[in-house]
Amino acid sequence: MSAQNRYSTVALTLHWILAILLVGMVFFGWQADDARAALLAGDESVTLEEVLFLFNWHKTVGLLVIVLSLGRLGWRLTHPAPPLPDGMKPWERVVAKATHWAFYALMIGLPLGGWLAASTASDADTGLLFNMASLPIPALTGENESLHEIVAFMHSKGAWALLILLGLHVLAGLKHHFVDRDDVLARMVPFLKVKG
């Protein structure tokens, strides 16, 4: 495969690091929520320190995801993606492009939404790994339970949207590889060999 038909090393590296971090963040976030719920329900096997540790790791990695996602977006805007196969139908091209931009919206929006949720919570400034500052939007931050509930709900549903989009993305890649027999999947999976 020629260099222009495969994503660059930077794009490949950011793609796989972010994929691992984002999937991990969803399950880690659920674990943190479960631990907080158990603590609030009086489960003595869970301590406040454990809950704070889980949430602060979630926040820490979330900030890393924002930085890496903005870097990936900047790279993508300055380094065009390889062209899609000639045989793709027009609707497939539209869906492929929409999916990629939806991923960028979620990769940046989910951590920012989580940050806003943390900034509006009544316990916003509890930090073990670092004392995470509230978002610098005074009108939105500070204890604001109604805004917190809305943003936390959207953050939670966004995690499901991310997993659903990821599932469709994987299925589309497998369809391209095994049904269409083109090189769409091989462009992003370094160990796959180019056909023909």
Steps between C-alpha positions, in 0.01 A plus 500: 500500500641834408561758770213719379255207536587430863455729797821654631679360804380798706136442396528124565656553842242758609215286365594193702600684818172693498298187421647322802465804729142575397372145543688474828354831615143381445547189711713683757230768527237234560722344768539839670122562487431156646751562780342839579150346502619223732660755733184711508294188569712432808711214362786483749723311257543823300689797642482866407871487412435221247216696338710816479790302357278349226343833406828685499660241272194536275549878501875472440461272200212716377732801486755288312227396254414868434864583427556195277167550320578864423843389378342234284247746360779747420698224330194390301429855381860543381554144370209377286378144539578250225234495227204266538479210253355586160231231532333653805142613452424871559296426815790292639735794449260733682463254790877447520569874521213561743624218724850642515376850589259352757800330661683833523192662656479222761876482564506870584143549624486211746802606707392865487151395611653297782709799600189720504315236704785494749512881504131529590488224761474579868824305557687654204829565675578158648834389366752233587717501187452869437252767595319536170400858435148572383451596140576871460137591430381677818136515389489121466725376775470483874239293677208478259306180557248541217771566239710220652216249458446595134869491409567179695204336321633610160850383594361158593294468180796624297699203628234268359502693170877455487474123552224466239695708249812297574309175439373628165849621412650157571225322306552734203875431506439124506247532216755686290765238573300177462208592271620789284859372511646848481779658704294731725578297814864448403549879487458515878623156611878492449543121500240434228647435158381676191301285261596479137 
